[in-house]
Amino acid sequence: MTPFSLPENLDDLDEAEQSRKKEIYHRRLVHYHYVKNTEECIEFHYAALTGPIGILRRRLFYYAGDP
């Protein structure tokens, strides 16, 4: 897993688009640190997150929320 960065052309975007890009960056950064720290501190939880059943559960949970 690689850390994310803000787009290089951030200054060229309008204020609304900058805000959206920063929000996406923040969410990805939080997720990145959560996964990395879980991998280091709670190995069995990390294994459950990255295992095939964990991926299936996440997808089911995600799609169950769709109308």
Rosetta silent file (secondary structure, phi, psi, omega in degrees, C-alpha in Angstrom):
SEQUENCE: MTPFSLPENLDDLDEAEQSRKKEIYHRRLVHYHYVKNTEECIEFHYAALTGPIGILRRRLFYYAGDP
SCORE:     score description
SCORE:     0.000 S_00000001
   1 L     0.000  129.909 -178.181    0.000    0.000    0.000 S_00000001
   2 L  -109.506  144.276  177.866    1.435    3.347   -1.027 S_00000001
   3 L   -69.001  154.130 -178.074    0.618    6.727    0.530 S_00000001
   4 L   -97.479  164.192  176.153   -1.365    9.183   -1.542 S_00000001
   5 L  -138.660  161.368  177.071   -0.579   12.779   -2.427 S_00000001
   6 L   -70.409  153.706  178.726   -2.528   15.794   -3.535 S_00000001
   7 L   -63.566  148.997 -178.316   -2.701   16.443   -7.290 S_00000001
   8 L   -67.660  -29.040 -177.506    0.096   18.540   -8.742 S_00000001
   9 L   -95.460   29.965 -176.645   -2.340   20.947  -10.410 S_00000001
  10 H   -60.466  -38.159 -178.972   -4.229   21.725   -7.185 S_00000001
  11 H   -68.857  -23.084 -179.233   -3.575   25.471   -7.484 S_00000001
  12 H   -81.550  -15.149 -177.497   -5.075   25.520  -10.977 S_00000001
  13 L   -82.655  156.898  176.450   -8.428   24.108   -9.815 S_00000001
  14 L   -73.898  171.030 -171.788  -11.343   26.221   -8.626 S_00000001
  15 H   -62.388  -40.917 -179.877  -12.149   26.404   -4.914 S_00000001
  16 H   -64.912  -42.638 -179.905  -14.919   23.765   -4.966 S_00000001
  17 H   -68.936  -37.173  175.753  -12.753   21.267   -6.845 S_00000001
  18 H   -61.034  -43.767 -179.859   -9.805   21.944   -4.502 S_00000001
  19 H   -62.293  -42.736  179.176  -12.041   21.250   -1.527 S_00000001
  20 H   -64.078  -43.432  179.680  -13.239   17.989   -3.080 S_00000001
  21 H   -65.096  -39.199  178.631   -9.676   16.850   -3.859 S_00000001
  22 H   -66.916  -37.769  177.719   -8.534   17.707   -0.324 S_00000001
  23 H   -64.630  -44.511  177.586  -11.447   15.754    1.170 S_00000001
  24 H   -62.137  -42.779  178.793  -10.615   12.691   -0.941 S_00000001
  25 H   -60.887  -44.796 -179.265   -6.949   13.025    0.042 S_00000001
  26 H   -61.875  -45.053  179.624   -7.850   13.245    3.731 S_00000001
  27 H   -62.341  -42.925  179.805  -10.070   10.150    3.563 S_00000001
  28 H   -67.063  -37.626  179.593   -7.397    8.135    1.759 S_00000001
  29 H   -65.992  -43.428  177.621   -4.717    9.268    4.190 S_00000001
  30 H   -61.678  -44.548  179.279   -6.800    8.251    7.207 S_00000001
  31 H   -62.612  -43.331  179.421   -7.513    4.872    5.609 S_00000001
  32 H   -57.889  -49.411 -178.613   -3.829    4.376    4.773 S_00000001
  33 H   -67.245  -34.965  177.141   -2.718    5.061    8.354 S_00000001
  34 H   -61.803  -47.577 -178.311   -5.497    2.872    9.775 S_00000001
  35 H   -66.502  -44.885 -179.113   -4.432   -0.090    7.650 S_00000001
  36 H   -62.897  -44.471  179.981   -0.702    0.400    8.279 S_00000001
  37 H   -69.304  -34.649  176.082   -1.144    0.749   12.048 S_00000001
  38 H   -65.227  -40.707  178.379   -3.506   -2.225   12.151 S_00000001
  39 H   -60.168  -39.625 -177.002   -0.942   -4.284   10.259 S_00000001
  40 H   -79.466  -36.259 -170.898    1.745   -3.410   12.814 S_00000001
  41 H  -100.416  -34.895 -174.826   -0.290   -3.604   16.027 S_00000001
  42 L  -131.331   82.583 -173.555   -3.130   -6.093   15.505 S_00000001
  43 H   -61.409  -40.409 -177.360   -2.022   -8.749   13.049 S_00000001
  44 H   -68.184  -32.250  176.376   -5.119  -10.959   13.354 S_00000001
  45 H   -70.315  -40.321  177.315   -7.408   -7.998   12.640 S_00000001
  46 H   -62.511  -41.660  178.260   -5.293   -7.043    9.628 S_00000001
  47 H   -62.165  -38.578  178.274   -5.489  -10.633    8.372 S_00000001
  48 H   -68.152  -35.896  179.163   -9.291  -10.495    8.700 S_00000001
  49 H   -68.534  -38.527 -173.029   -9.407   -7.190    6.802 S_00000001
  50 H   -97.421   -7.390  179.001   -7.262   -8.361    3.913 S_00000001
  51 L   -72.043  163.619 -177.687   -8.462  -11.967    3.653 S_00000001
  52 H   -61.360  -35.461  178.944  -10.888  -13.005    0.912 S_00000001
  53 H   -69.607  -37.684  177.890  -13.834  -13.280    3.324 S_00000001
  54 H   -63.042  -40.260  178.490  -13.133   -9.772    4.682 S_00000001
  55 H   -65.604  -42.833  178.175  -13.149   -8.335    1.176 S_00000001
  56 H   -61.699  -43.546  178.945  -16.429  -10.129    0.420 S_00000001
  57 H   -61.531  -42.733  179.410  -18.003   -8.786    3.626 S_00000001
  58 H   -61.607  -42.939  179.727  -16.942   -5.224    2.810 S_00000001
  59 H   -65.438  -42.815  177.960  -18.451   -5.470   -0.669 S_00000001
  60 H   -61.711  -43.947  179.286  -21.691   -6.943    0.672 S_00000001
  61 H   -63.227  -42.214 -179.867  -21.911   -4.219    3.303 S_00000001
  62 H   -63.146  -48.460 -177.319  -21.198   -1.530    0.712 S_00000001
  63 H   -74.538  -23.920  178.549  -23.786   -2.798   -1.769 S_00000001
  64 H   -67.228  -24.861  179.219  -26.388   -3.468    0.927 S_00000001
  65 L   -81.248  -11.370  178.894  -26.516    0.284    1.552 S_00000001
  66 L   -70.768  144.988  178.959  -27.439    1.053   -2.058 S_00000001
  67 L   -70.135    0.000    0.000  -31.091    1.892   -2.657 S_00000001
